[in-house]
Amino acid sequence: MMELIGVPPALLMGQLLIGLINGSFYAMLSLGVAIIFGMLRIGNFVHGAQYMMGAFGAWYLVNLPDLFPSLGLPSLGYFWALILVPLAVGAIGALMEWIFIRRVYHLEHAYGLLLTVGLAMVIEGLFNVRYGAAGQQYGVPEFFKGGTNLGFMFLPYYRAWVIVVAIAVCFGTWFLIERTKLGAYLRAATENPDLVRAFGINVPRMLMLTYAFGVGLAGFAGVMAAPIYQVGPQMGQNIIIIIFAVVVIGGIGSIFGAIISGLMLGVIEGLTKVFWPEASSTVIFVIMAIVLVFRPAGLFGKETTAHAVTDLSSGRSGSFLENGRIWFFILAAIGVVLPFTVYPIFAMKILCLALFALAYNLVFGYVGLLAFGHAAFYGTSAYVTAHAAAVWGLPPELCLLLGVVAATAIGALFGALAIRRQGLYFAMITLALAQIVYFYVIQAPWTHGEDGIQNVPRGMLFGLIDLRNSMNMYFVTLVVFLAGFAFVYRIINSPFGQTLKSVRENEPRAISLGYSTNQFKLIAFTLSAMLSGVAGGVKAIVFQIASISDVFFMTSADALLMTLIGGVGTLLGPVVGAAIVVTLQNKLAYFGAWVVVMQGAIFVLCVLFLRKGVVGTLQEFLANREARKRVATEAPAKAETKVAQ
Amino acid sequence: MNTVPEDYIIEAQGLSKHFHGFAAVQDVNLKIRRHSIHALIGPNGAGKTTVFNLLTKFLQPTAGTIRFNGRDITNVKPAEIARQGLVRSFQISAVFPRMTVRENVRIALQRKLGTAYHFWKSVSTLSVLDDRVDELLDSVGLRSFADYSAAELPYGRKRVLELATTLALEPEMLLLDEPTSGLGHEDVDRVAALIRKVSANRTVLMVEHNLSVVSSLSDRITVLAAGRILAEGNYETVSRDPRVIEAYIGGTDDE
């Protein structure tokens, strides 16, 4: 047979087939995500975990006799799973909607994403606790054993089945939603729930069923995936980020776009494996970036004219808790005492992460953009700093500088791409862009893959201060932290900060006053990346290691969690949040795999019950007390002004 | 064809906007005379706000050109339009709710200070604007509310604050989107008087439902219906036009 561009056709066809298979899963999963997002405005991050539950469901059914030996249950095979599991997973989805999701419909979209991130951590964490990271085997069903030789390649029957079924399911769903009366009701219910309610339709139940349907699709995809991929707790974790990228590429609210993009991107990924294997895990994210430049609304998306960031901040400008001039000295005093009460290394961890969270809060709290990829900046700086110290043998101040420059450059680039979109899309885009860095770090030789860069020398700061001494190291870290704190305080209390505030409060109005709001967002984003870089670089020197977890999306989730617990858009929130999260992680370390579960649970609880965070809630309490006092003393005066109006 | 040179500040030619096949605005030719108050009226869904969004570039027209002071601004970004002196208000009062009244006005002033991007400077450097802010607040009667947060103001005062903020930019032309909607009688009169006051040496284009405000303020009226211009002229001409009467009576009944 002829070779195509130096590639044997069997290999090419083989990868095309794998691409088409992967694409089938991307299509089925992004379809579910697009439906849930389009109808419910929920960025269903837990979709990957629900897909994973589907695969485990199939595995449970086959192993019923072993799992419950006393009940004498039969082993139920693949076809039973194909019917029962989607129903079961869908039912679990309905339950999740009833308990959790419906509580955030009326809130900013960001909370839906945060909630589902927490739920995903809980579910995946629980499976991890029970089954460990290793996968379970699920054989190809008897009926589909074997395959056929097409002449140029061998086609296993099961794979052909997956592609056919996936396409049928996708287009069936598309037809249901876009072309039937039921779908019309559904679309109407999301456009104008009150009106549809007036028709006598039970809107909450309709939304619940929609969510259950989307989740059921994930469960269905999970069953389909079981014979092909390893059934493991992590199987949904990476795919969900790809799915988000697919949805962005496909376009806003476009179910059709999600399906086509899913299939197409699977094939492109497969082809990349043939021609440039190293790039295959990032190609989808790179395509997303390119699409964003040329078609910000996505390939099949509709024009967007929304100019609105979301204001989730809970800071009150008058509160003394926002007075950085006082708190700078209080924090400095606490910082001086801290290493004598706890281990310096523990204190340094708090400082590094507090600085990271401060940086993150600049974007999330003060610009109102839900960024979900700050690990890229933190981790890039950690790696560059570590490399400069370990390999080039540069002094620590220079290493840190290089790290920060790298993080700032990547921040400016990612920011320029991502600020084209707001809300949930911003989160999905930053998440996907950060995955490029993650996969690069996994593959590049200088980052040493899973090992990371170890034994980073701390060296002599400015040739004077020996950082190998842990007290020296601590106080240098403290100084950097305080400088970062002061810098953030200055940014939010500068003319720039004022403009930023106006953008957050009412972006269209800020534009109509002549401000090019995207430029303000970009500068704030870049500053945030820079400070994240400072945090990551210092961390690499303190802990003498840059590891793969520094660029992993869980690190981005950590920054989010710290900011959320402490209080979004408050000055002290990130610091308080970092102290709480680091302390919890330390205390929970004893429980091993349970840490993720508990972190996820905290996420969920924060979204449901503590949206203002610790500091924001405290500020609200103080402000209310103040107001009560004022009312008590000014009540007569106020009544008069009311009359005057 | 009329060849007498008229001084138009805005000239929109063949303006159209389609949303997925639905023509919200179709082939609208609109000329606004300098230093006039021009009202844009029409039944609900006539495309008034869409025209507004097109003129201020919050929407990109599907077809047509827009000239402002003779310059083609069809492809200019909305923030740039504002910097050129064409400033709009919004249908729903557009204030910065958690900033004080003073800060609201100051935001508009601080752009010209040239330090909007200065993240390293203290916010206290903006105090040089305080006198001008107070002057503006005085002129609209909001001085005594200066330290309230904008959210605390009653609705009518919010609209006044919005006007004060807009005026702070010293715009050449104002586009007011339903400036009196949702206001009580007293507030309507106050805002109408304010509009008349600020229209000196300025051009005002407003979308307005309150026909008594329209009749008392505007020099010229354009009536839109179903995305097209139905009639144009002064209040007497327009109000006697049978097509206009039909559009209003046969249209929605919310007037």
Interface residues (C-beta under 8 A of the other chain):
Chain A: K302 T305 H307 D311 S317 R490 I491 N493 S494 P495 F496 G497 Q498 T499 K501 S502 E505 N506 P508 R509 A510 I511 S512 L513 G514 Y515 S516 T517 Q519 F520 I523 L527 Q645
Chain B: H20 N53 T56 F58 L59 K77 P78 A79 E80 A82 R83 V87 R88 S89 F90 A94 V95 F96 P97 R98 M99 E103 R106 I107 A108 Q110 R111 L113 T115 A116 Y117 H118 F119 W120 K121 S122 V123 T125 L126 P154 T165 L169
